[in-house]
Amino acid sequence: MNFVRNIALMNALKIATAQFEHKSADKAYNLSVIASLSQKAAAEGAQVIAFHECSVTGYTFARNLSKEELTEIAEFIPDGPSVQQLQKIAFANNIIILAGLFEKDEEGCLFKAYVCVDKTGLVAKYRKLHPFINPHLLPGNEYCIFEILGWKCGILICYDNNIIENVRATRLLGAEIIFMPHVTMCTSSTRPGAGFVDPALWQNREQDPTSLRLEFDSMKGRSWLMKWLPARAYDNGVYAIFSNPVGMDDDQLKNGCSMVIDPYGDVIAECRSFDDAFVIAALYKDHLSNAGGSRYINARRPELYNAILGKEHISKQQVVWLHKKSADL
């Protein structure tokens, strides 16, 4: 039994997920933090480290940018300076790095991108399917499946994960790990209990950490996340690597809690401080096949719902017309 356990430990993949307080439009600073956390994670045995959405550029400040201003901060991938710097950090620390930034292409189109790099260069690039922070961003039009260290991986950025079909599709395409970079929580919403967290609590976090933690863990923050994020991992029998900033993001406060969720829907590692930090979790292949989600996928009967899941949206105008038609009959 010890021999079998030792083999399993040898085959584990160690992934770090990070949180930090980025600075808006300050790529040099943000990359310096990415470099520091990557070096520390590698020293503790991590083979991979994942950072949040737009961790290179900052995020919420972009809502106020013109197309020209957004184009200026966006970069070509993989030839832009930030991706090249990420590759150098990966090489220096022998670690795989995932991070986000704004992308531009040769036609002047703009995207929300997330990249995976190793010491040899770009491994994968993904464009957010449902961008909304700036009207000049275009949506991506494909899923992303790639391999690192013998594991098949996918990427879904923030709101992409709220559409459950995206997570299932990525899993069905073979992903065993889905990286889920976010900038989320502590914002306005129609759901009960949602809302912003007062930035004054962040400024006073050392003197009064309890009040800030209560807000961060409330329905404004972590409690809302726990309503749905573990279900994405559990239903699909997949590892979910959630990354999120902590601290001020432009004029909004974010609560971090970057975490790794296993295929059983359990949080196996989580950042619980207010600091720039990371946690490391070991991932095991046998958990994928033993989890209920693997059985649920194999039990599917797609002939029942192929046409239903692919149906076009019904507009509000169509709904009104259908109700009127029904009344006329």
C-alpha positions in Angstrom: 0.0 0.0 0.0 2.8 2.4 0.8 4.3 1.7 -2.6 1.0 2.5 -4.4 0.7 5.7 -2.3 4.2 6.8 -3.1 3.5 6.3 -6.9 0.4 8.4 -6.6 2.3 11.2 -4.8 5.0 11.1 -7.5 2.3 11.6 -10.2 0.6 14.5 -8.4 0.6 17.9 -10.1 1.2 20.8 -7.8 -0.6 24.0 -8.8 -0.5 27.3 -7.0 -3.3 29.8 -7.3 -2.5 33.4 -6.4 -4.1 36.7 -5.3 -2.5 40.1 -5.2 -3.5 43.8 -5.3 -2.8 44.9 -8.8 -2.2 48.5 -9.9 -4.3 49.8 -12.8 -2.3 50.1 -16.1 1.0 49.5 -14.3 2.3 46.5 -16.1 5.8 46.8 -14.7 4.6 46.7 -11.1 2.1 43.9 -11.7 4.7 41.8 -13.5 7.1 42.3 -10.6 4.5 40.9 -8.2 3.9 38.0 -10.6 7.6 37.4 -10.7 8.0 37.5 -6.9 5.0 35.1 -6.2 6.1 32.8 -9.0 9.6 32.5 -7.5 8.3 31.8 -4.1 5.7 29.2 -5.3 8.4 27.4 -7.3 10.6 27.3 -4.3 7.8 25.6 -2.4 7.4 23.0 -5.1 4.7 24.4 -7.3 4.9 23.4 -11.0 2.2 25.8 -12.1 0.9 29.1 -10.8 -2.3 30.9 -11.9 -3.1 34.6 -11.6 -6.3 36.5 -12.0 -8.1 38.0 -15.0 -6.1 41.0 -16.4 -3.5 40.4 -13.7 -0.9 42.1 -16.0 -2.9 45.2 -16.8 -5.5 45.7 -14.2 -9.2 45.4 -14.9 -12.0 47.7 -13.7 -10.2 51.0 -14.7 -10.7 49.8 -18.4 -14.4 50.6 -18.2 -13.6 54.2 -18.8 -11.1 53.8 -21.6 -11.8 54.8 -25.2 -10.9 52.4 -28.0 -7.7 54.3 -28.6 -6.7 54.2 -24.9 -7.6 50.5 -24.7 -5.6 49.7 -27.8 -2.6 51.5 -26.3 -2.6 49.3 -23.3 -3.4 46.1 -25.2 -0.6 43.9 -26.6 0.0 41.5 -29.4 0.3 37.8 -28.3 2.8 36.2 -28.1 5.2 38.9 -29.3 4.1 41.7 -26.9 6.5 42.7 -24.1 4.3 41.3 -21.3 4.0 37.8 -22.6 7.7 37.8 -23.3 8.4 38.9 -19.8 6.1 36.1 -18.4 8.1 33.6 -20.4 11.3 34.9 -18.9 9.8 34.6 -15.4 8.8 31.1 -16.2 12.2 30.2 -17.5 14.0 31.8 -14.5 11.9 29.8 -12.0 11.1 26.6 -14.0 7.4 27.1 -13.5 4.4 27.3 -15.8 2.5 30.7 -15.5 -1.0 31.6 -16.4 -1.9 35.3 -16.4 -4.3 37.8 -18.1 -4.1 40.9 -20.2 -5.8 42.9 -22.9 -5.0 41.7 -26.4 -5.0 43.4 -29.8 -4.6 41.8 -33.2 -3.3 43.1 -36.6 -6.8 44.2 -37.6 -7.2 46.4 -34.6 -9.6 44.1 -32.8 -9.5 44.0 -29.0 -10.0 41.0 -26.7 -9.7 40.0 -23.0 -7.0 37.3 -23.1 -5.5 34.8 -20.7 -2.2 33.0 -21.5 -0.3 30.0 -20.4 3.5 30.2 -20.8 6.3 27.9 -19.8 10.1 28.3 -20.1 9.9 27.7 -23.9 7.3 30.3 -24.7 3.5 30.4 -25.2 1.6 27.2 -24.5 -2.0 28.4 -24.9 -4.1 31.6 -25.4 -7.8 32.0 -24.7 -10.1 34.9 -25.4 -13.0 35.6 -23.0 -16.3 34.5 -24.5 -18.4 37.0 -22.5 -16.5 40.3 -22.1 -18.3 43.3 -20.8 -16.0 45.7 -18.9 -15.5 47.8 -22.1 -17.8 48.0 -25.2 -14.8 47.9 -27.6 -13.8 44.3 -26.5 -14.9 41.6 -28.8 -15.9 38.1 -27.6 -13.7 35.1 -28.3 -15.3 32.4 -30.4 -13.7 29.1 -29.3 -12.8 26.9 -26.4 -9.2 26.3 -25.5 -7.8 22.8 -24.6 -4.1 22.3 -24.1 -1.7 20.0 -22.2 0.7 20.7 -19.4 2.8 18.0 -17.7 0.5 15.2 -18.9 -2.8 16.9 -17.8 -5.4 18.3 -20.2 -6.5 21.8 -19.3 -9.0 24.4 -20.3 -9.6 28.1 -19.5 -12.8 30.0 -18.8 -12.6 33.7 -17.7 -14.9 35.0 -15.0 -18.4 35.4 -16.5 -17.7 32.5 -18.9 -18.1 30.2 -15.9 -21.5 31.4 -15.0 -22.8 29.9 -18.2 -22.9 26.3 -17.2 -22.7 25.1 -20.8 -19.2 26.6 -21.1 -17.9 24.5 -18.3 -19.6 21.3 -19.5 -18.3 21.9 -23.1 -14.8 22.4 -21.9 -14.9 19.2 -19.8 -16.4 17.3 -22.7 -13.5 18.5 -24.9 -11.2 16.7 -22.5 -10.2 19.2 -19.8 -9.2 17.6 -16.5 -8.3 21.0 -15.0 -10.2 24.3 -15.8 -8.4 27.5 -14.9 -11.0 30.1 -13.8 -9.4 33.5 -13.5 -11.7 36.2 -12.2 -12.1 39.7 -11.0 -15.3 39.3 -9.0 -17.4 39.6 -5.9 -18.0 42.7 -3.7 -19.9 44.5 -6.5 -23.4 45.6 -7.4 -26.0 43.0 -8.3 -29.7 42.2 -8.2 -29.1 39.1 -6.1 -30.0 39.3 -2.4 -27.1 40.3 -0.1 -24.9 41.7 -2.9 -23.1 45.0 -2.8 -19.9 46.9 -2.7 -17.6 46.7 0.3 -16.5 50.0 1.8 -12.8 50.8 0.9 -12.4 52.3 4.3 -12.4 48.8 5.7 -9.5 47.9 3.5 -7.5 50.9 4.7 -8.2 49.9 8.3 -7.6 46.1 7.8 -4.7 45.9 10.2 -6.5 47.6 13.1 -9.9 45.9 12.4 -9.5 42.8 10.4 -12.7 41.2 11.7 -15.1 43.8 10.1 -13.4 43.4 6.8 -13.4 39.6 7.0 -17.1 39.6 7.8 -17.9 41.6 4.6 -15.5 39.5 2.5 -17.1 36.3 3.7 -20.7 37.5 3.4 -23.1 37.2 0.5 -21.2 40.2 -1.0 -18.2 37.9 -1.4 -17.3 34.3 -0.6 -20.8 33.1 0.4 -22.1 34.0 -3.0 -19.2 32.2 -4.7 -19.9 29.0 -2.7 -23.4 28.9 -4.1 -22.1 27.9 -7.5 -18.4 27.5 -8.0 -18.0 24.1 -6.2 -21.0 22.9 -8.3 -19.1 23.5 -11.5 -16.3 21.3 -10.3 -18.6 18.6 -8.8 -21.0 18.3 -11.7 -18.2 17.9 -14.2 -15.8 15.9 -12.2 -13.0 18.4 -12.9 -10.4 20.4 -10.9 -11.3 24.2 -10.8 -8.5 26.6 -10.3 -10.1 29.9 -9.2 -7.9 33.1 -9.1 -9.1 36.5 -7.9 -7.4 39.8 -6.9 -7.4 41.1 -3.3 -7.5 44.8 -2.4 -8.4 47.8 -4.5 -9.2 47.4 -8.1 -9.6 50.9 -9.4 -12.4 52.2 -7.0 -13.7 48.8 -6.1 -12.6 46.4 -3.4 -12.0 42.7 -4.2 -11.8 39.9 -1.6 -9.3 37.4 -3.1 -10.0 33.9 -1.7 -8.2 32.3 -4.6 -8.8 28.6 -4.3 -8.5 25.1 -5.7 -11.6 22.9 -5.8 -11.3 19.2 -6.5 -13.6 17.0 -8.6 -15.6 16.2 -5.4 -16.5 19.9 -5.1 -14.3 20.3 -2.0 -12.1 23.4 -1.5 -8.7 21.8 -0.9 -6.6 25.1 -0.7 -7.6 28.7 -0.3 -5.9 32.1 0.2 -7.4 33.4 3.5 -5.2 36.4 4.2 -5.4 40.0 3.0 -1.9 39.8 1.6 -0.4 39.2 -1.8 -0.3 35.4 -1.5 -0.7 32.0 -3.0 -1.7 28.5 -2.0 -0.5 25.2 -3.4 -2.7 22.1 -3.9 -1.7 18.6 -5.2 -3.9 17.2 -8.0 -4.4 13.5 -8.5 -5.7 11.7 -11.6 -7.6 9.1 -9.8 -9.9 11.7 -8.2 -11.1 12.5 -11.7 -12.4 9.0 -12.4 -13.6 8.4 -8.8 -15.7 11.6 -8.6 -19.4 11.5 -9.3 -19.1 14.0 -12.1 -17.3 11.4 -14.2 -20.2 9.0 -13.9 -22.7 11.7 -14.6 -21.0 12.6 -17.9 -21.0 8.9 -18.9 -24.7 8.6 -18.0 -25.8 11.5 -20.3 -28.4 10.9 -23.0 -27.6 13.7 -25.4 -30.3 12.5 -27.9 -32.8 13.9 -25.4 -31.5 17.4 -25.3 -29.2 18.1 -28.2 -31.8 20.2 -30.0 -32.9 21.9 -26.7 -29.4 23.0 -25.6 -28.7 24.4 -29.1 -32.0 26.4 -29.3 -31.8 30.1 -30.1 -32.7 32.6 -27.4 -36.3 33.7 -27.3 -36.5 37.5 -27.2 -38.8 39.5 -24.9 -40.7 40.6 -28.0 -41.2 36.9 -29.0 -42.4 36.0 -25.5 -45.0 38.9 -25.6 -46.1 37.7 -29.1 -46.5 34.1 -28.0 -48.6 35.1 -24.9 -50.8 37.3 -27.2 -51.2 34.5 -29.7 -52.1 32.0 -26.9 -54.7 34.5 -25.6 -56.2 34.9 -29.1 -56.6 31.2 -29.4 
